[in-house]
Amino acid sequence: MSPEAAHPPHVAAALHTVESHPVLVWRCDRPWLAVSSAVHGGGIGPRNWVLNATVKSGYDRDDPAAHVAEMGAELDLTGPGVGLLTAVDVRHETTTVDSGVRSTVTTGVGYPIWASDEAVAVAGQEPGTINAVCWSPVRLSEGALVNAVATVAEAKAQALVRAGVEGTGTCTDATVVLCPLDGDAEPYGGPRSRVGSALARTVHAGVTAGLRVDDPRHQSAA
């Protein structure tokens, strides 16, 4: 994991091993309000933990949400949480801090796509290869949280295009944005808002750095 100074307040972050694969875990000593597209704990609501787990290439479980729940139980995680999966080795994470906003990104683009291209939906795709776990230092309204997810997507796409990647992401990327449950709520999360501008910069920096990793996939045969 990145230096402790990069961890959000009231959150303990650590690297664990589950099923011989690395897992990044954030444990909150009080719930945070989250919005997420993750396979486990997606939607909007209070969350007590977040994990970003490496799984084997060719992942074929048809119950990924239940799989995350199993990992959470093995790690003694309690209460509602958010779980993201990726074939990328999460030890290649990049954490960036800007104006109190913290973003941890794991990046892999083995199968990039253009969002607007016509394509037939295919079941059993590789698990999310660009995962972003982002923390705001201040409360965001629910609308601002949704806006912040769009900001993450825009910053990710900008980083990919600037790096010459032929796509705006992969078909299974996942995002979680968390903020405190208390305090006056910021109404905006777009890229020119106070929190959103810092969020865009941290995600852009994280994806850019992650693209420099030659082979980000986990190499274990387990």
C-alpha positions in Angstrom: 0.0 0.0 0.0 1.0 3.6 -0.4 2.4 5.6 2.6 0.2 5.9 5.6 -0.1 9.7 5.1 -2.2 8.9 2.0 -4.8 7.0 3.9 -8.2 8.8 4.6 -8.9 9.8 8.2 -10.7 7.1 10.3 -9.7 4.5 7.8 -7.1 1.7 8.1 -5.7 0.4 4.8 -3.7 -2.8 4.4 -2.7 -5.4 1.9 -3.9 -9.0 2.6 -3.7 -12.3 0.8 -6.9 -14.3 0.1 -6.9 -17.5 -2.0 -3.2 -16.8 -2.8 -4.1 -13.5 -4.4 -3.4 -9.9 -3.1 -6.3 -7.9 -1.8 -6.4 -4.2 -0.8 -8.6 -3.6 2.2 -9.9 -0.3 3.7 -11.6 -0.7 7.1 -13.5 2.3 8.4 -13.9 2.9 12.1 -17.2 4.7 11.2 -19.4 4.4 8.2 -18.8 6.5 5.0 -21.4 7.4 2.5 -20.5 5.7 -0.8 -21.6 5.5 -4.4 -20.3 2.6 -6.4 -20.8 0.6 -9.6 -19.0 -2.4 -7.9 -20.3 -5.9 -8.2 -20.7 -6.1 -4.4 -22.2 -3.2 -2.4 -23.0 -1.1 -5.5 -25.4 1.8 -5.3 -25.6 4.6 -2.7 -25.5 4.2 1.0 -23.3 3.9 4.1 -20.4 1.4 3.9 -18.0 0.1 6.5 -15.3 -1.3 4.3 -13.9 -1.5 0.7 -11.8 -4.2 -0.9 -10.2 -4.4 -4.3 -9.3 -8.0 -4.9 -7.1 -9.6 -7.5 -8.6 -12.7 -9.1 -7.1 -15.1 -11.7 -7.2 -14.3 -15.4 -10.1 -16.0 -17.0 -12.2 -15.6 -13.8 -15.4 -17.6 -14.4 -17.4 -17.6 -11.2 -21.0 -16.7 -11.9 -21.6 -15.3 -8.4 -19.0 -12.5 -8.0 -21.0 -10.7 -5.3 -21.1 -13.8 -3.2 -17.4 -14.4 -3.8 -16.7 -10.9 -2.4 -18.8 -11.7 0.6 -16.8 -14.9 1.2 -13.6 -12.8 1.0 -15.0 -10.3 3.4 -15.9 -13.0 5.9 -12.4 -14.5 5.7 -11.0 -11.0 6.4 -13.4 -10.5 9.3 -15.1 -7.5 7.6 -18.4 -6.7 9.1 -21.4 -4.6 8.0 -22.1 -3.4 4.5 -19.1 -2.9 2.3 -18.0 -2.5 -1.3 -16.0 -5.1 -3.2 -14.2 -4.7 -6.6 -12.5 -7.4 -8.6 -9.7 -7.2 -11.1 -7.2 -9.5 -12.9 -4.6 -6.8 -12.3 -2.2 -7.4 -9.4 -3.5 -4.8 -6.9 0.1 -4.4 -5.6 0.5 -2.1 -8.6 -1.9 0.4 -7.1 -1.2 4.1 -7.4 -2.5 6.4 -4.7 -2.6 10.2 -5.4 -3.7 12.9 -3.0 -4.8 16.4 -4.1 -6.5 19.0 -1.8 -7.6 16.2 0.6 -9.1 14.0 -2.1 -7.5 10.5 -2.3 -7.7 8.1 -5.2 -6.3 4.6 -5.4 -6.3 3.2 -8.9 -5.4 -0.2 -10.3 -5.0 -0.1 -14.0 -5.0 -2.7 -16.8 -6.1 -2.2 -20.3 -5.6 -5.6 -22.0 -9.1 -5.3 -23.6 -9.9 -1.6 -24.1 -13.1 -0.5 -25.7 -14.6 2.7 -27.1 -17.8 3.3 -25.0 -20.0 4.2 -28.1 -18.9 1.4 -30.4 -21.5 -1.1 -31.3 -20.9 -4.5 -29.8 -22.7 -7.5 -28.7 -22.8 -7.9 -24.9 -20.8 -11.0 -23.8 -21.2 -12.7 -20.5 -18.2 -13.7 -18.5 -15.9 -10.8 -19.3 -12.7 -10.3 -17.5 -13.3 -8.6 -14.1 -12.8 -4.8 -13.9 -9.3 -3.8 -15.0 -9.4 -0.1 -14.1 -10.7 0.1 -10.6 -10.8 3.4 -8.7 -11.4 3.8 -4.9 -11.8 7.5 -4.2 -12.3 9.4 -0.9 -13.6 13.0 -0.5 -12.6 14.8 2.7 -16.1 16.5 2.8 -19.7 15.4 2.6 -21.2 15.3 -0.9 -24.8 15.3 -1.8 -26.2 12.2 -3.5 -26.3 14.2 -6.8 -22.7 15.3 -6.3 -21.7 11.7 -5.7 -23.3 10.6 -9.0 -21.6 13.5 -10.7 -18.3 12.4 -9.1 -18.6 9.0 -10.7 -18.9 10.7 -14.1 -15.9 12.8 -13.3 -13.8 9.7 -12.6 -14.9 8.3 -16.0 -14.0 11.5 -17.8 -10.5 11.7 -16.1 -9.9 8.0 -16.9 -10.8 8.5 -20.5 -8.6 11.6 -20.8 -5.6 9.7 -19.4 -6.1 6.8 -21.8 -6.5 9.0 -24.9 -3.4 11.0 -24.0 -1.5 7.8 -23.6 -2.5 6.6 -27.0 -4.8 3.7 -25.7 -7.4 2.9 -28.3 -10.4 3.1 -26.0 -12.2 5.0 -23.2 -11.8 2.1 -20.7 -12.7 -1.6 -20.4 -16.2 -3.0 -20.3 -16.0 -3.9 -16.6 -14.2 -1.0 -15.0 -15.6 -0.2 -11.5 -15.6 2.9 -9.3 -16.4 3.8 -5.7 -16.4 7.3 -4.3 -16.8 7.8 -0.5 -17.4 10.8 1.7 -18.1 11.5 5.3 -21.7 11.1 6.5 -21.7 14.4 8.4 -21.2 18.0 7.6 -22.7 20.4 5.0 -23.0 18.6 1.7 -21.2 19.9 -1.4 -23.8 20.2 -4.1 -21.5 19.5 -7.1 -19.0 16.8 -8.0 -18.1 17.8 -11.6 -14.6 18.4 -12.9 -14.8 22.2 -12.2 -16.2 21.8 -8.7 -14.0 22.1 -5.6 -13.9 18.3 -4.9 -14.5 17.2 -8.4 -11.5 19.0 -9.9 -9.1 17.4 -7.3 -10.8 14.0 -8.0 -10.2 14.4 -11.7 -6.5 15.2 -11.2 -5.9 12.2 -8.8 -7.7 9.7 -11.1 -5.9 11.0 -14.2 -2.5 10.7 -12.4 -3.3 7.2 -11.1 -4.3 5.9 -14.5 -1.4 7.5 -16.2 1.0 6.0 -13.7 -0.7 2.6 -13.9 -0.3 2.5 -17.7 3.5 2.6 -17.2 3.4 -0.9 -15.6 4.7 -3.4 -18.3 2.6 -6.4 -17.1 0.1 -5.5 -14.5 -1.7 -8.9 -14.3 -1.2 -11.2 -11.3 1.4 -13.9 -12.2 0.4 -16.6 -9.7 -1.0 -19.8 -11.1 -3.2 -20.2 -8.0 
